[in-house]
Amino acid sequence: MARSNKPIVWSLFAAGGTFAAFVTPAMIVVTGLALSFGLLPPEALSYERLSGLIENPIAKGIVFLTVFLPAWHAAHRLRITAHDFGIREDGLVMMVCYGLASVATVMAVYALLSL
């Protein structure tokens, strides 16, 4: 029986979509609506406060997941979309899409570790 990487790809795709579906609306409410309507003081998202928050390892993990999971979700979506548009070079498309997701992951790790 041939081994497949589909379970890994599908798990990252599903986790990324689920995470983005829950986190993105919350981020929109906090950064877009709550500040605009005066529900949060402007200093709530100040540089000093957020840089202090990001020093916490749990916060770094959440920021990493916020970049990592949606990037892999988007990579798989773009791969399938390319196939739907008739691009049949799946090996090349797969390398480009998942390569970009890998670059985003490495950049997120580097940025978070350098803080």
N, C-alpha and C positions, 0 to 999 in steps of 0.2 A: 504494500500500500504506500502510495506517495505521500510524503509529508507536505503540509501546506502551512503558509503563514497567515491564512485567512482568519483564524481565531484571534491572533494578535492584532491584526489590522481592524477587524470588526469591534474588538473590545475598546481600542483607542477611539474609534469612530463613535461608538455609542457613548462612551464616557465623556468625550469632548462635547457631543451634542447635548447631553444631559446637563453637564456642568455649565455650559454656556447658557442653556435655557433658564437655569436658576440664578446664575450670578449676574448675567448681563442686565436683566431688568432691575435687579437690586442696585447695581452700579449706576444705572440711569436715574433711578429715584434719588439716590444719595447725591450724586454729583450734578445732576441736571435740574431736578425739581426741588429737592429740599433746600439747597443753597439759594436757588432763584426765588423761592417763595418765603425765604427768611426763617425756615423751620430749623436750620442749623446756623450757628454763627460763622462768619467768614473764616475765622481762624481755625475752624474745625478741620479744614483740609489745607492748612498752611504747610509750608515746606518743613519747618522745624518739627512740627507735630508728626507729619508723615515719615520724615527721615528717622525720627525716634521710634516710630512704630515698626518700620521695616527692619530694624535691628533685631527684633524678636524672631527666633527661628520658626515659630508657627506662622507668623505673618509672611516670612519668606517662602514657606511651603505653599501658602495660599496664592501668593503672587506667581510662583512657579506653575502651579496648576492652572491658573488663569491664562497663562501663555501657552503652556505645553499641551493641554487637552484640546482646546479649540483649534490649535495649529494642526494637530493630527486629524481632527474632524474635517477641517477645511481641505487638507491634503487629499483625503479620500474622496470628498465631494468633488474636488476639481478633477481628480482622476476619472471618476465616473462621468462627469460632465464632458470631458474630452472624448470619452468613448461614445457618448450620445451624439456629439457633434461629428462623428465619423473618423476621428483620429484613431487609427487601429494599431499604431506603434505603442502598444501597452507597456512594453519594457522601458522605453524612453520616457513615456509619460509618468510611469511609476517612479522612475529614478528622479525626475525633476520634482514631482509633487512631494514625495516623501523626503527627498533631499532638502527641499526648502523647509519642511517641517523639522527636519533634523537640525538645520542651521538655526532656526528659531529657538529650538530647545537648547542648543549649545550656547547661543547668545544670552538666553534667559539665565542659564546656570552661571555663566561668566559674570553677567551684570549683578546677579544676586550675591555671588561669592565675593565680588570686589567691593561691596558696600560695607 
